[in-house]
Each structure stands twice: as C-alpha cells, then as structure tokens.
Amino acid sequence: MTDTSPTSARDARTSGEQHTVHHNRLDTESLGVAVATAVATFCDVDVTTLEPLHYAINVDALNRLFEPRANGLRTGGSVAFQYNGCLVTVDADGTITVARADVS
C-alpha cells in the first residue's frame, strides 16, 4: 500500500507546490491506484471524484513499465503525464511526484 500519511515524512511529503509519495513496487496495490490516490491527496478531493486514470495514460502499460521483473526491479527511468490538472511524474524507484500543471 502507498503510505500517504503526513506522519511518515520519508514516504510522503506535501508542500503547497507538490506532493511526493513512495510506492512499494512489491506491494499488492497497483501503481495506477497509487497515482490516483496521490493526485487526490494533492488536490484534496476524494479519489472517487477524479476522472478515470486511463483517460490520461495507459494504466496497464504504466503498471507493467515499473513492475518487478525476473532479473529484479527496474533501476532507472521515469514517466511524466498530466492528470486532473496536475503534472504526475513516476520514477523507477517508486517515487510519485504530483505538482500543479503549468497551463501557460
């Protein structure tokens, strides 16, 4: 499960500009669920009020990109996309960063 509690400073950090959580890739919670939860937390809304994540990115591909492999976990790479007015960045180490999307 992705820890988004404010008491776990190592796993979740929120400032007015961004929210960062760490997703344990060996856990049963999918990366897609962790991303949606992080965005909902940053936007201070219930996750069920967000549009489906698959409107923004292929969720199956996102999950497969960073899932454990036979030779271990992916150690490099990231993917960034916009979702619910936010810029979401997912890093290979499990870090999910949510910030307001620049709409200039």
HELIX and SHEET records of a PDB file:
HELIX    1   1 LEU A   31  CYS A   43  1                                  13    
HELIX    2   2 VAL A   47  THR A   49  5                                   3    
HELIX    3   3 LEU A   53  TYR A   55  5                                   3    
HELIX    4   4 VAL A   59  LEU A   65  1                                   7    
SHEET    1   A 5 ALA A  12  THR A  14  0                                        
SHEET    2   A 5 GLN A  18  HIS A  22 -1                                        
SHEET    3   A 5 THR A  95  ARG A 100 -1                                        
SHEET    4   A 5 CYS A  86  ASP A  91 -1                                        
SHEET    5   A 5 SER A  78  TYR A  83 -1                                        
END                                                                             
